[in-house]
Amino acid sequence: AQTLRFEEDAVQVSSERYEAELPYPMLYRIYEDRHVFLLYLGIGELHFVPKRVLSEEEQRRLQQHFKRVMNEK
């Protein structure tokens, strides 16, 4: 299991064997559908956030945040 924490300038990723801070400019693309947010770092490397673990308010805030950080890129 992984934990993702969305900060102002980066995504904090942690798991049993992995910890990283991923600045938003490192993200290649962010994709969203009805069920998930996908954060692409490059070919074969992505992180995902299932929407079922988020409230509607959290989903809305993430959508706004992703739009802002990807427009700045």
Biopython code that builds the backbone (N, CA, C, O; Angstrom):
import numpy as np
from Bio.PDB.StructureBuilder import StructureBuilder

atoms = [
    (1, "ALA", "N", (0.838, -1.183, 0.000)),
    (1, "ALA", "CA", (0.000, 0.000, 0.000)),
    (1, "ALA", "C", (0.883, 1.247, 0.000)),
    (1, "ALA", "O", (1.976, 1.256, 0.566)),
    (2, "GLN", "N", (0.389, 2.279, -0.639)),
    (2, "GLN", "CA", (1.089, 3.558, -0.680)),
    (2, "GLN", "C", (0.211, 4.630, -0.064)),
    (2, "GLN", "O", (-1.017, 4.541, -0.072)),
    (3, "THR", "N", (0.867, 5.638, 0.467)),
    (3, "THR", "CA", (0.181, 6.814, 0.958)),
    (3, "THR", "C", (0.632, 7.992, 0.121)),
    (3, "THR", "O", (1.831, 8.206, -0.062)),
    (4, "LEU", "N", (-0.329, 8.765, -0.394)),
    (4, "LEU", "CA", (-0.029, 9.972, -1.153)),
    (4, "LEU", "C", (-0.556, 11.162, -0.357)),
    (4, "LEU", "O", (-1.702, 11.164, 0.094)),
    (5, "ARG", "N", (0.287, 12.162, -0.194)),
    (5, "ARG", "CA", (-0.105, 13.387, 0.483)),
    (5, "ARG", "C", (0.154, 14.532, -0.481)),
    (5, "ARG", "O", (1.277, 14.708, -0.955)),
    (6, "PHE", "N", (-0.877, 15.306, -0.772)),
    (6, "PHE", "CA", (-0.774, 16.382, -1.748)),
    (6, "PHE", "C", (-0.466, 17.693, -1.042)),
    (6, "PHE", "O", (-1.300, 18.254, -0.332)),
    (7, "GLU", "N", (0.746, 18.159, -1.257)),
    (7, "GLU", "CA", (1.192, 19.426, -0.682)),
    (7, "GLU", "C", (1.051, 20.519, -1.744)),
    (7, "GLU", "O", (0.640, 20.246, -2.872)),
    (8, "GLU", "N", (1.382, 21.721, -1.387)),
    (8, "GLU", "CA", (1.256, 22.850, -2.318)),
    (8, "GLU", "C", (2.146, 22.681, -3.552)),
    (8, "GLU", "O", (1.708, 22.948, -4.671)),
    (9, "ASP", "N", (3.389, 22.241, -3.356)),
    (9, "ASP", "CA", (4.345, 22.176, -4.456)),
    (9, "ASP", "C", (4.722, 20.769, -4.901)),
    (9, "ASP", "O", (5.424, 20.607, -5.899)),
    (10, "ALA", "N", (4.266, 19.747, -4.174)),
    (10, "ALA", "CA", (4.710, 18.391, -4.487)),
    (10, "ALA", "C", (3.748, 17.362, -3.917)),
    (10, "ALA", "O", (2.913, 17.660, -3.062)),
    (11, "VAL", "N", (3.891, 16.151, -4.414)),
    (11, "VAL", "CA", (3.175, 14.998, -3.879)),
    (11, "VAL", "C", (4.170, 14.211, -3.038)),
    (11, "VAL", "O", (5.258, 13.879, -3.510)),
    (12, "GLN", "N", (3.805, 13.913, -1.800)),
    (12, "GLN", "CA", (4.622, 13.082, -0.930)),
    (12, "GLN", "C", (4.127, 11.648, -1.077)),
    (12, "GLN", "O", (2.947, 11.373, -0.858)),
    (13, "VAL", "N", (5.023, 10.733, -1.447)),
    (13, "VAL", "CA", (4.663, 9.328, -1.636)),
    (13, "VAL", "C", (5.437, 8.508, -0.615)),
    (13, "VAL", "O", (6.648, 8.669, -0.462)),
    (14, "SER", "N", (4.725, 7.624, 0.083)),
    (14, "SER", "CA", (5.427, 6.741, 1.005)),
    (14, "SER", "C", (4.779, 5.357, 0.996)),
    (14, "SER", "O", (3.565, 5.210, 0.850)),
    (15, "SER", "N", (5.628, 4.365, 1.155)),
    (15, "SER", "CA", (5.193, 2.977, 1.293)),
    (15, "SER", "C", (6.203, 2.293, 2.205)),
    (15, "SER", "O", (7.070, 2.954, 2.776)),
    (16, "GLU", "N", (6.099, 0.994, 2.345)),
    (16, "GLU", "CA", (7.035, 0.282, 3.212)),
    (16, "GLU", "C", (8.475, 0.407, 2.741)),
    (16, "GLU", "O", (9.391, 0.479, 3.561)),
    (17, "ARG", "N", (8.686, 0.434, 1.426)),
    (17, "ARG", "CA", (10.050, 0.443, 0.885)),
    (17, "ARG", "C", (10.398, 1.698, 0.091)),
    (17, "ARG", "O", (11.480, 1.768, -0.493)),
    (18, "TYR", "N", (9.513, 2.689, 0.055)),
    (18, "TYR", "CA", (9.713, 3.801, -0.870)),
    (18, "TYR", "C", (9.198, 5.078, -0.243)),
    (18, "TYR", "O", (8.089, 5.120, 0.289)),
    (19, "GLU", "N", (10.006, 6.116, -0.310)),
    (19, "GLU", "CA", (9.572, 7.452, 0.087)),
    (19, "GLU", "C", (10.111, 8.440, -0.925)),
    (19, "GLU", "O", (11.278, 8.379, -1.313)),
    (20, "ALA", "N", (9.247, 9.354, -1.349)),
    (20, "ALA", "CA", (9.683, 10.340, -2.334)),
    (20, "ALA", "C", (8.847, 11.597, -2.231)),
    (20, "ALA", "O", (7.700, 11.577, -1.782)),
    (21, "GLU", "N", (9.447, 12.683, -2.655)),
    (21, "GLU", "CA", (8.741, 13.935, -2.825)),
    (21, "GLU", "C", (8.793, 14.230, -4.314)),
    (21, "GLU", "O", (9.874, 14.387, -4.882)),
    (22, "LEU", "N", (7.637, 14.306, -4.944)),
    (22, "LEU", "CA", (7.555, 14.494, -6.390)),
    (22, "LEU", "C", (7.010, 15.884, -6.696)),
    (22, "LEU", "O", (5.802, 16.103, -6.606)),
    (23, "PRO", "N", (7.869, 16.815, -7.052)),
    (23, "PRO", "CA", (7.391, 18.148, -7.419)),
    (23, "PRO", "C", (6.440, 18.051, -8.616)),
    (23, "PRO", "O", (6.654, 17.241, -9.517)),
    (24, "TYR", "N", (5.407, 18.864, -8.622)),
    (24, "TYR", "CA", (4.426, 18.802, -9.696)),
    (24, "TYR", "C", (5.030, 18.978, -11.091)),
    (24, "TYR", "O", (4.530, 18.357, -12.029)),
    (25, "PRO", "N", (6.076, 19.789, -11.282)),
    (25, "PRO", "CA", (6.659, 19.872, -12.624)),
    (25, "PRO", "C", (7.215, 18.529, -13.137)),
    (25, "PRO", "O", (7.422, 18.367, -14.339)),
    (26, "MET", "N", (7.455, 17.570, -12.233)),
    (26, "MET", "CA", (7.918, 16.249, -12.669)),
    (26, "MET", "C", (6.793, 15.422, -13.289)),
    (26, "MET", "O", (7.048, 14.460, -14.014)),
    (27, "LEU", "N", (5.552, 15.800, -13.001)),
    (27, "LEU", "CA", (4.429, 15.040, -13.531)),
    (27, "LEU", "C", (4.282, 15.290, -15.028)),
    (27, "LEU", "O", (4.283, 16.429, -15.495)),
    (28, "TYR", "N", (4.158, 14.209, -15.747)),
    (28, "TYR", "CA", (3.962, 14.284, -17.195)),
    (28, "TYR", "C", (2.514, 14.609, -17.516)),
    (28, "TYR", "O", (2.226, 15.411, -18.405)),
    (29, "ARG", "N", (1.603, 13.978, -16.780)),
    (29, "ARG", "CA", (0.188, 14.149, -17.056)),
    (29, "ARG", "C", (-0.616, 13.710, -15.837)),
    (29, "ARG", "O", (-0.181, 12.851, -15.069)),
    (30, "ILE", "N", (-1.786, 14.305, -15.670)),
    (30, "ILE", "CA", (-2.756, 13.858, -14.682)),
    (30, "ILE", "C", (-4.039, 13.547, -15.433)),
    (30, "ILE", "O", (-4.552, 14.377, -16.183)),
    (31, "TYR", "N", (-4.548, 12.347, -15.222)),
    (31, "TYR", "CA", (-5.762, 11.892, -15.895)),
    (31, "TYR", "C", (-6.818, 11.594, -14.842)),
    (31, "TYR", "O", (-6.513, 11.095, -13.759)),
    (32, "GLU", "N", (-8.060, 11.906, -15.176)),
    (32, "GLU", "CA", (-9.160, 11.641, -14.253)),
    (32, "GLU", "C", (-10.315, 11.014, -15.023)),
    (32, "GLU", "O", (-10.652, 11.453, -16.123)),
    (33, "ASP", "N", (-10.914, 9.989, -14.440)),
    (33, "ASP", "CA", (-12.174, 9.478, -14.954)),
    (33, "ASP", "C", (-13.145, 9.341, -13.785)),
    (33, "ASP", "O", (-12.911, 9.918, -12.723)),
    (34, "ARG", "N", (-14.214, 8.598, -13.959)),
    (34, "ARG", "CA", (-15.227, 8.497, -12.903)),
    (34, "ARG", "C", (-14.725, 7.810, -11.645)),
    (34, "ARG", "O", (-15.289, 8.005, -10.568)),
    (35, "HIS", "N", (-13.674, 7.010, -11.764)),
    (35, "HIS", "CA", (-13.249, 6.174, -10.649)),
    (35, "HIS", "C", (-11.887, 6.499, -10.046)),
    (35, "HIS", "O", (-11.609, 6.085, -8.921)),
    (36, "VAL", "N", (-11.035, 7.224, -10.759)),
    (36, "VAL", "CA", (-9.646, 7.335, -10.323)),
    (36, "VAL", "C", (-8.983, 8.609, -10.858)),
    (36, "VAL", "O", (-9.368, 9.147, -11.897)),
    (37, "PHE", "N", (-7.974, 9.071, -10.112)),
    (37, "PHE", "CA", (-7.013, 10.057, -10.598)),
    (37, "PHE", "C", (-5.730, 9.283, -10.880)),
    (37, "PHE", "O", (-5.279, 8.513, -10.032)),
    (38, "LEU", "N", (-5.133, 9.474, -12.059)),
    (38, "LEU", "CA", (-3.854, 8.857, -12.405)),
    (38, "LEU", "C", (-2.812, 9.949, -12.544)),
    (38, "LEU", "O", (-3.025, 10.924, -13.264)),
    (39, "LEU", "N", (-1.690, 9.794, -11.864)),
    (39, "LEU", "CA", (-0.596, 10.766, -11.932)),
    (39, "LEU", "C", (0.570, 10.091, -12.652)),
    (39, "LEU", "O", (1.216, 9.199, -12.103)),
    (40, "TYR", "N", (0.830, 10.520, -13.874)),
    (40, "TYR", "CA", (1.879, 9.927, -14.700)),
    (40, "TYR", "C", (3.199, 10.667, -14.496)),
    (40, "TYR", "O", (3.263, 11.892, -14.600)),
    (41, "LEU", "N", (4.241, 9.905, -14.207)),
    (41, "LEU", "CA", (5.589, 10.462, -14.109)),
    (41, "LEU", "C", (6.367, 10.229, -15.392)),
    (41, "LEU", "O", (7.340, 10.932, -15.665)),
    (42, "GLY", "N", (5.956, 9.272, -16.164)),
    (42, "GLY", "CA", (6.624, 8.924, -17.406)),
    (42, "GLY", "C", (6.169, 7.543, -17.832)),
    (42, "GLY", "O", (5.249, 6.978, -17.242)),
    (43, "ILE", "N", (6.796, 7.007, -18.835)),
    (43, "ILE", "CA", (6.413, 5.700, -19.341)),
    (43, "ILE", "C", (6.584, 4.645, -18.248)),
    (43, "ILE", "O", (7.670, 4.472, -17.695)),
    (44, "GLY", "N", (5.507, 3.957, -17.953)),
    (44, "GLY", "CA", (5.559, 2.868, -16.988)),
    (44, "GLY", "C", (5.586, 3.269, -15.530)),
    (44, "GLY", "O", (5.652, 2.396, -14.664)),
    (45, "GLU", "N", (5.538, 4.538, -15.227)),
    (45, "GLU", "CA", (5.552, 4.955, -13.823)),
    (45, "GLU", "C", (4.375, 5.879, -13.560)),
    (45, "GLU", "O", (4.284, 6.976, -14.111)),
    (46, "LEU", "N", (3.484, 5.410, -12.710)),
    (46, "LEU", "CA", (2.332, 6.218, -12.352)),
    (46, "LEU", "C", (1.889, 5.883, -10.938)),
    (46, "LEU", "O", (2.216, 4.834, -10.382)),
    (47, "HIS", "N", (1.146, 6.799, -10.392)),
    (47, "HIS", "CA", (0.521, 6.620, -9.086)),
    (47, "HIS", "C", (-0.954, 6.886, -9.280)),
    (47, "HIS", "O", (-1.332, 7.686, -10.135)),
    (48, "PHE", "N", (-1.791, 6.227, -8.500)),
    (48, "PHE", "CA", (-3.223, 6.419, -8.668)),
    (48, "PHE", "C", (-3.898, 6.668, -7.331)),
    (48, "PHE", "O", (-3.437, 6.229, -6.277)),
    (49, "VAL", "N", (-5.015, 7.394, -7.416)),
    (49, "VAL", "CA", (-5.831, 7.691, -6.241)),
    (49, "VAL", "C", (-7.259, 7.282, -6.579)),
    (49, "VAL", "O", (-7.917, 7.949, -7.378)),
    (50, "PRO", "N", (-7.747, 6.194, -5.982)),
    (50, "PRO", "CA", (-9.142, 5.811, -6.230)),
    (50, "PRO", "C", (-10.085, 6.831, -5.593)),
    (50, "PRO", "O", (-9.916, 7.208, -4.433)),
    (51, "LYS", "N", (-11.053, 7.260, -6.346)),
    (51, "LYS", "CA", (-11.980, 8.268, -5.838)),
    (51, "LYS", "C", (-12.837, 7.750, -4.689)),
    (51, "LYS", "O", (-13.342, 8.545, -3.896)),
    (52, "ARG", "N", (-13.011, 6.443, -4.585)),
    (52, "ARG", "CA", (-13.842, 5.881, -3.525)),
    (52, "ARG", "C", (-13.290, 6.174, -2.129)),
    (52, "ARG", "O", (-14.019, 6.072, -1.141)),
    (53, "VAL", "N", (-12.005, 6.537, -2.042)),
    (53, "VAL", "CA", (-11.411, 6.841, -0.736)),
    (53, "VAL", "C", (-11.499, 8.323, -0.397)),
    (53, "VAL", "O", (-11.060, 8.744, 0.673)),
    (54, "LEU", "N", (-12.066, 9.118, -1.307)),
    (54, "LEU", "CA", (-12.157, 10.567, -1.123)),
    (54, "LEU", "C", (-13.608, 11.009, -0.996)),
    (54, "LEU", "O", (-14.504, 10.438, -1.618)),
    (55, "SER", "N", (-13.823, 12.026, -0.187)),
    (55, "SER", "CA", (-15.151, 12.635, -0.148)),
    (55, "SER", "C", (-15.340, 13.471, -1.415)),
    (55, "SER", "O", (-14.378, 13.737, -2.135)),
    (56, "GLU", "N", (-16.562, 13.878, -1.680)),
    (56, "GLU", "CA", (-16.820, 14.732, -2.848)),
    (56, "GLU", "C", (-16.045, 16.037, -2.740)),
    (56, "GLU", "O", (-15.522, 16.538, -3.735)),
    (57, "GLU", "N", (-15.971, 16.584, -1.537)),
    (57, "GLU", "CA", (-15.222, 17.828, -1.315)),
    (57, "GLU", "C", (-13.735, 17.627, -1.590)),
    (57, "GLU", "O", (-13.105, 18.482, -2.213)),
    (58, "GLU", "N", (-13.169, 16.519, -1.139)),
    (58, "GLU", "CA", (-11.751, 16.225, -1.400)),
    (58, "GLU", "C", (-11.505, 16.047, -2.897)),
    (58, "GLU", "O", (-10.488, 16.508, -3.415)),
    (59, "GLN", "N", (-12.415, 15.392, -3.585)),
    (59, "GLN", "CA", (-12.276, 15.234, -5.036)),
    (59, "GLN", "C", (-12.285, 16.593, -5.731)),
    (59, "GLN", "O", (-11.467, 16.851, -6.614)),
    (60, "ARG", "N", (-13.205, 17.450, -5.333)),
    (60, "ARG", "CA", (-13.307, 18.782, -5.934)),
    (60, "ARG", "C", (-12.037, 19.593, -5.689)),
    (60, "ARG", "O", (-11.532, 20.257, -6.594)),
    (61, "ARG", "N", (-11.520, 19.533, -4.448)),
    (61, "ARG", "CA", (-10.286, 20.265, -4.132)),
    (61, "ARG", "C", (-9.105, 19.738, -4.940)),
    (61, "ARG", "O", (-8.289, 20.523, -5.422)),
    (62, "LEU", "N", (-9.005, 18.415, -5.093)),
    (62, "LEU", "CA", (-7.925, 17.846, -5.900)),
    (62, "LEU", "C", (-8.060, 18.271, -7.358)),
    (62, "LEU", "O", (-7.063, 18.622, -7.990)),
    (63, "GLN", "N", (-9.261, 18.246, -7.896)),
    (63, "GLN", "CA", (-9.475, 18.681, -9.274)),
    (63, "GLN", "C", (-8.991, 20.115, -9.466)),
    (63, "GLN", "O", (-8.273, 20.406, -10.423)),
    (64, "GLN", "N", (-9.375, 21.000, -8.573)),
    (64, "GLN", "CA", (-8.948, 22.404, -8.662)),
    (64, "GLN", "C", (-7.442, 22.528, -8.527)),
    (64, "GLN", "O", (-6.809, 23.271, -9.276)),
    (65, "HIS", "N", (-6.866, 21.811, -7.583)),
    (65, "HIS", "CA", (-5.421, 21.867, -7.358)),
    (65, "HIS", "C", (-4.668, 21.353, -8.589)),
    (65, "HIS", "O", (-3.707, 21.984, -9.030)),
    (66, "PHE", "N", (-5.094, 20.219, -9.143)),
    (66, "PHE", "CA", (-4.435, 19.664, -10.322)),
    (66, "PHE", "C", (-4.530, 20.602, -11.519)),
    (66, "PHE", "O", (-3.562, 20.753, -12.264)),
    (67, "LYS", "N", (-5.679, 21.228, -11.709)),
    (67, "LYS", "CA", (-5.827, 22.186, -12.815)),
    (67, "LYS", "C", (-4.823, 23.324, -12.659)),
    (67, "LYS", "O", (-4.176, 23.734, -13.623)),
    (68, "ARG", "N", (-4.705, 23.823, -11.440)),
    (68, "ARG", "CA", (-3.801, 24.951, -11.193)),
    (68, "ARG", "C", (-2.346, 24.549, -11.419)),
    (68, "ARG", "O", (-1.615, 25.241, -12.128)),
    (69, "VAL", "N", (-1.920, 23.436, -10.821)),
    (69, "VAL", "CA", (-0.503, 23.068, -10.931)),
    (69, "VAL", "C", (-0.130, 22.637, -12.343)),
    (69, "VAL", "O", (1.005, 22.858, -12.767)),
    (70, "MET", "N", (-1.041, 22.037, -13.074)),
    (70, "MET", "CA", (-0.710, 21.618, -14.441)),
    (70, "MET", "C", (-0.717, 22.809, -15.400)),
    (70, "MET", "O", (0.014, 22.810, -16.391)),
    (71, "ASN", "N", (-1.540, 23.825, -15.112)),
    (71, "ASN", "CA", (-1.515, 25.038, -15.931)),
    (71, "ASN", "C", (-0.228, 25.831, -15.716)),
    (71, "ASN", "O", (0.239, 26.525, -16.618)),
    (72, "GLU", "N", (0.342, 25.723, -14.512)),
    (72, "GLU", "CA", (1.583, 26.432, -14.212)),
    (72, "GLU", "C", (2.767, 25.755, -14.884)),
    (72, "GLU", "O", (3.812, 26.376, -15.075)),
    (73, "LYS", "N", (2.612, 24.506, -15.238)),
    (73, "LYS", "CA", (3.719, 23.716, -15.808)),
    (73, "LYS", "C", (4.066, 24.155, -17.200)),
    (73, "LYS", "O", (4.971, 23.594, -17.817)),
]
sb = StructureBuilder()
sb.init_structure("model")
sb.init_model(0)
sb.init_chain("A")
sb.init_seg("    ")
for serial, (resi, resn, name, xyz) in enumerate(atoms, 1):
    if name == "N":
        sb.init_residue(resn, " ", resi, " ")
    sb.init_atom(name, np.array(xyz, "f"), 0.0, 1.0, " ", f" {name:<3s}", serial, name[0])
structure = sb.get_structure()
